[in-house]
């Protein structure tokens, strides 16, 4: 199934763009910059999502989990660093965000470039 996403512009620096997945009632998850270079830093921005513990995982196109981390999201607007690795090849990856209480899953595409 295709992931419904839209272009996202970082309000603090409009030169940085990313991809977001609009959820319900103003809730949103976005990754920026996207694409990101292999040695760069990508951020996951959450807005008005359900409060709680989340697990963030990054998987390749074969569905293999490459990295992960747990975060505690207290609501509102928060930004978290994505666990990337400079040894990964350029290509398409999936960032999954799983609410550990409700088990809701949000998937976002991440493009890594050289």
Secondary structure, 3 states (H helix, E strand, C coil): CCCCCEEEECCCCCCCEEEEEECCCCCEEEEECCCEECCCCCEEEEECCCCEEEEEEEECCCCCEEEEEEEEECCCEEEEECCCCCCCCCEEEEEEEEECCCCCEEEEEEEEEC
